[in-house]
Amino acid sequence: MVYLWLIIRITLLGYERIAGKKIATHEDEILSSWAFFFFSFLAFFPFFNYITILSLKSAIFSGTIYSLSFFLYVYALANEDTSVIAPLYNMNVIFLIITTAIFLNEKITITKILGSLLMLYGVSYLKKDINLKESYKNILKSKGAVSMLLSSGLMAIGRTIDGYFVKNIDSLSYSISIYLIVSIYFFIITIIKYKSIKPHINIIKRKFSSLISGGISNAYSYIALLNMFKYIDVSIAEPISMTSSLITAFFAKVIFKEKVAIRVFGTILLIFGAFIIYL
């Protein structure tokens, strides 16, 4: 059964970024952020009964951090190739090493350092140039890439907070509550900005099919991850989930005609680095 959940997780997570780019392209980033994550929240409909007052209270703080992280994620998808954004999404693994060491007193080991260095080297292939210095410069010149790195850093902080709260709360209940809070934040901001719900209705009309596929991919890739945890440890589940970046690269080449060959090699280095970190 674990293989079924594994396939579902990797496929949906891989396609999520494609749907996200379709949603965000030629749209206001904050409005498309609302649409993307509101439809992700709606996709959890069969599990709404899991939401509790306790889960909502616990999710407010991390939901605030995730709101900014998710906005940067959507901004990144709108402004950079998905075959670049997908691997950078996984950089939160390195940021997690730092945040958990600071806030949860987890040890920084030699394997974590070696894995991180391999991941950082792999990043250079996402915007490959004549040498490492120029490759990293290309990353830093890209608004989308920098936004994704910032998003990953915030995501790591959010994950660290999650590690504290989910000890006493059902993880599914907590996650759905976060999606609800994030959707509310984005809705409030867009209402203040537009002073009308007409833009919300219009983006749903324009991007309906992508919102449906993106919402389902986002929500149920997480459901698949939770089910994977019943059979395998997080130290295996998370690095394996990162292979979804290869699925994203495939879709990016087919749908957006992105040049992904050299980026696939960098993505593989990132994945191997993650496995070393989780050893």
DONUZA-632962 format. One record per residue (C-alpha): residue number from 0; residue in three letters; x, z, y. Coordinates in steps of 0.001 Angstrom, whole numbers, plus 500000, padded with zeros to 6 digits. Each point is the difference from the previous one (the first is absolute). Example, Ala and Ser with C-alpha at 12.3 -4.5 7.8 and 13.67 -1.06 7.14 Angstrom:
% DONUZA-632962
R resi resn     c1     c3     c2
R    0  ALA 512300 507800 495500
R    1  SER 501370 499340 503440
END
This chain:
% DONUZA-632962
R resi resn     c1     c3     c2
R    0  MET 500000 500000 500000
R    1  VAL 502903 500711 502334
R    2  TYR 500970 496304 499917
R    3  LEU 496552 498994 501226
R    4  TRP 500189 502394 502951
R    5  LEU 503563 498852 500637
R    6  ILE 498961 496341 500216
R    7  ILE 497049 500865 502256
R    8  ARG 502204 502129 502269
R    9  ILE 502750 497416 500422
R   10  THR 497655 497022 500454
R   11  LEU 497686 501665 502514
R   12  LEU 502830 501572 501988
R   13  GLY 501792 496658 500034
R   14  TYR 496952 498172 501339
R   15  GLU 499069 502724 502508
R   16  ARG 502666 498875 502482
R   17  ILE 498815 496386 499743
R   18  ALA 496457 501041 500826
R   19  GLY 501324 502248 502776
R   20  LYS 501864 497106 501593
R   21  LYS 496893 497804 499825
R   22  ILE 498007 502758 501704
R   23  ALA 502558 500681 502733
R   24  THR 501024 496420 500839
R   25  HIS 498694 498901 503436
R   26  GLU 498150 503312 500406
R   27  ASP 500464 503098 502122
R   28  GLU 502138 502315 497852
R   29  ILE 498019 503185 500661
R   30  LEU 496687 498273 499259
R   31  SER 501329 498409 496819
R   32  SER 501417 503409 498998
R   33  TRP 496516 501477 500295
R   34  ALA 498448 497167 498009
R   35  PHE 502637 500122 497237
R   36  PHE 499863 503737 499386
R   37  PHE 496262 500365 500571
R   38  PHE 499377 497476 497236
R   39  SER 502572 501815 497859
R   40  PHE 497998 503171 500555
R   41  LEU 496752 498212 499104
R   42  ALA 501606 498776 496771
R   43  PHE 500191 503658 498921
R   44  PHE 496188 500150 500077
R   45  PRO 499622 500973 496297
R   46  PHE 502148 503060 500726
R   47  PHE 498441 501214 503264
R   48  ASN 498610 503049 498190
R   49  TYR 503604 501238 499665
R   50  ILE 500240 500637 503752
R   51  THR 499794 503684 500946
R   52  ILE 500265 501997 503209
R   53  LEU 503304 501393 498751
R   54  SER 501433 496535 499325
R   55  LEU 498940 498818 503472
R   56  LYS 501583 503011 501703
R   57  SER 503211 499570 498034
R   58  ALA 500173 496268 500695
R   59  ILE 499674 500215 503795
R   60  PHE 503695 500633 500697
R   61  SER 501422 497434 497603
R   62  GLY 497181 497600 500934
R   63  THR 501243 500087 503587
R   64  ILE 503509 499044 498895
R   65  TYR 498706 497326 497614
R   66  SER 497910 498456 502784
R   67  LEU 503137 499163 501959
R   68  SER 501833 498976 496820
R   69  PHE 497172 497687 498895
R   70  PHE 499748 498445 503460
R   71  LEU 503733 499195 499914
R   72  TYR 499523 498598 496484
R   73  VAL 497267 497608 501136
R   74  TYR 502033 499095 503109
R   75  ALA 502954 499226 497727
R   76  LEU 497880 497745 497779
R   77  ALA 498749 498126 503061
R   78  ASN 503506 499405 501359
R   79  GLU 502265 499426 496989
R   80  ASP 500024 498270 496619
R   81  THR 498368 501991 497210
R   82  SER 503058 499392 497794
R   83  VAL 501954 502069 502549
R   84  ILE 497380 502674 500627
R   85  ALA 499248 500771 496339
R   86  PRO 503558 501126 499123
R   87  LEU 500358 501932 503271
R   88  TYR 496761 501817 499139
R   89  ASN 501972 501627 497193
R   90  MET 502639 501419 502344
R   91  ASN 497847 503127 500236
R   92  VAL 501816 501001 496782
R   93  ILE 503193 500567 502029
R   94  PHE 498155 501724 502829
R   95  LEU 498366 502260 497400
R   96  ILE 503412 501202 498858
R   97  ILE 500666 501218 503539
R   98  THR 496574 501480 500772
R   99  THR 499636 501807 496673
R  100  ALA 503506 501420 500374
R  101  ILE 499114 501349 503443
R  102  PHE 496462 501227 499413
R  103  LEU 499768 500591 496241
R  104  ASN 503616 501033 499327
R  105  GLU 500510 497270 497397
R  106  LYS 503637 499224 499165
R  107  ILE 501787 496837 501116
R  108  THR 501881 498908 496889
R  109  ILE 502732 497423 499352
R  110  THR 497509 497698 498252
R  111  LYS 497681 500158 503007
R  112  ILE 502872 499061 502302
R  113  LEU 501148 497129 497748
R  114  GLY 496440 498712 499605
R  115  SER 499456 500142 503754
R  116  LEU 503205 498054 500674
R  117  LEU 498931 497307 497540
R  118  MET 496594 499766 501684
R  119  LEU 501606 499738 503430
R  120  TYR 502241 497217 498721
R  121  GLY 496971 498219 498542
R  122  VAL 498323 500071 503423
R  123  SER 502751 497740 501376
R  124  TYR 498721 497147 497802
R  125  LEU 496573 500047 501641
R  126  LYS 501452 498429 503161
R  127  LYS 503226 498656 498514
R  128  ASP 502718 498721 502340
R  129  ILE 503744 499287 499857
R  130  ASN 500893 503679 499518
R  131  LEU 498422 503455 499645
R  132  LYS 500206 500768 503715
R  133  GLU 498128 496865 500998
R  134  SER 497464 500501 497213
R  135  TYR 499149 503492 501237
R  136  LYS 499879 498697 503573
R  137  ASN 497357 497506 498864
R  138  ILE 497957 502843 498544
R  139  LEU 500227 501987 503246
R  140  LYS 499061 496950 502089
R  141  SER 496752 499584 498067
R  142  LYS 497103 501935 501532
R  143  GLY 498167 499855 496694
R  144  ALA 502947 501293 497965
R  145  VAL 500719 502858 502411
R  146  SER 496313 500913 500040
R  147  MET 499997 500129 496192
R  148  LEU 503074 502244 499971
R  149  LEU 498315 502366 502474
R  150  SER 496844 499876 497900
R  151  SER 502003 500879 496886
R  152  GLY 501588 502959 501792
R  153  LEU 496608 501329 501066
R  154  MET 498665 499355 496514
R  155  ALA 502771 502178 498580
R  156  ILE 498991 502823 502334
R  157  GLY 496394 499532 498905
R  158  ARG 500987 500028 496322
R  159  THR 501943 503223 500575
R  160  ILE 496917 501606 501530
R  161  ASP 497954 498644 497090
R  162  GLY 502336 501768 497610
R  163  TYR 499069 503279 501605
R  164  PHE 496223 499499 500161
R  165  VAL 499234 498295 496684
R  166  LYS 501188 503023 498047
R  167  ASN 496577 501576 500535
R  168  ILE 497790 496935 500563
R  169  ASP 498912 497123 497789
R  170  SER 502278 497083 500910
R  171  LEU 497177 497433 499980
R  172  SER 497832 502153 502281
R  173  TYR 502942 500507 502351
R  174  SER 500868 496286 500126
R  175  ILE 496446 498838 500704
R  176  SER 499787 502597 502762
R  177  ILE 503165 498567 501561
R  178  TYR 498523 496491 499978
R  179  LEU 496849 501319 501669
R  180  ILE 501969 501804 502703
R  181  VAL 502247 496984 500636
R  182  SER 496949 497737 500276
R  183  ILE 498376 502394 502485
R  184  TYR 503152 500132 502133
R  185  PHE 500246 496208 500151
R  186  PHE 496289 499680 500736
R  187  ILE 500173 502458 502901
R  188  ILE 503036 498235 501501
R  189  THR 498423 496545 499690
R  190  ILE 496699 501202 501479
R  191  ILE 501887 501450 502970
R  192  LYS 501941 496746 500359
R  193  TYR 497093 497565 499656
R  194  LYS 497069 502247 501000
R  195  SER 497930 498103 497451
R  196  ILE 499644 499532 496236
R  197  LYS 499680 496228 500413
R  198  PRO 503740 499419 499306
R  199  HIS 499615 502036 496799
R  200  ILE 497119 497835 498840
R  201  ASN 501843 496803 500911
R  202  ILE 503182 500845 498088
R  203  ILE 497911 500855 496943
R  204  LYS 498328 496594 500241
R  205  ARG 503303 498175 500483
R  206  LYS 501997 501821 497334
R  207  PHE 497307 501162 497571
R  208  SER 501508 498597 496801
R  209  SER 503480 501330 500846
R  210  LEU 498545 503388 500919
R  211  ILE 498228 500224 496658
R  212  SER 503058 498983 497974
R  213  GLY 502343 502093 502149
R  214  GLY 497786 503080 499858
R  215  ILE 499609 499806 496235
R  216  SER 503735 499350 499511
R  217  ASN 500972 502910 502219
R  218  ALA 497567 502500 498506
R  219  TYR 500206 499129 496334
R  220  SER 503759 499596 499885
R  221  TYR 499989 503704 500835
R  222  ILE 497384 500751 497336
R  223  ALA 502228 498180 497511
R  224  LEU 502973 502114 501105
R  225  LEU 498062 503216 499412
R  226  ASN 499098 498811 496507
R  227  MET 503639 499057 499331
R  228  PHE 500975 503593 500742
R  229  LYS 497956 501058 496960
R  230  TYR 502437 498147 497740
R  231  ILE 503367 499814 501794
R  232  ASP 501953 502089 502497
R  233  VAL 500107 499201 503723
R  234  SER 503769 499363 499588
R  235  ILE 499080 496936 497934
R  236  ALA 496677 499044 501602
R  237  GLU 501301 499689 503576
R  238  PRO 503009 497723 499349
R  239  ILE 497898 497847 497670
R  240  SER 497373 499725 502757
R  241  MET 502709 498565 502249
R  242  THR 500118 496889 497817
R  243  SER 496782 499077 501787
R  244  SER 502303 498653 502736
R  245  LEU 500871 497179 497606
R  246  ILE 496286 499215 499639
R  247  THR 499738 499948 503786
R  248  ALA 502951 497593 500176
R  249  PHE 498272 497679 497521
R  250  PHE 496738 499999 501967
R  251  ALA 501947 499596 503267
R  252  LYS 501723 496875 498703
R  253  VAL 496784 498485 498635
R  254  ILE 497641 500928 502847
R  255  PHE 502221 500213 503104
R  256  LYS 502843 497730 498805
R  257  GLU 502578 502691 500789
R  258  LYS 503603 499485 498897
R  259  VAL 500366 502882 497583
R  260  ALA 502897 499176 497643
R  261  ILE 502749 502097 501626
R  262  ARG 497483 502701 500913
R  263  VAL 499029 500388 496354
R  264  PHE 503611 500903 499193
R  265  GLY 499975 502629 502772
R  266  THR 496685 501321 498714
R  267  ILE 501442 500380 496490
R  268  LEU 502908 502011 501451
R  269  LEU 497492 502233 501776
R  270  ILE 498110 500564 496756
R  271  PHE 503160 500871 498069
R  272  GLY 500999 502348 502803
R  273  ALA 496647 501783 499696
R  274  PHE 500456 500424 496244
R  275  ILE 503402 501594 500620
R  276  ILE 498492 502348 502585
R  277  TYR 497310 501121 497566
R  278  LEU 502425 500583 497106
END
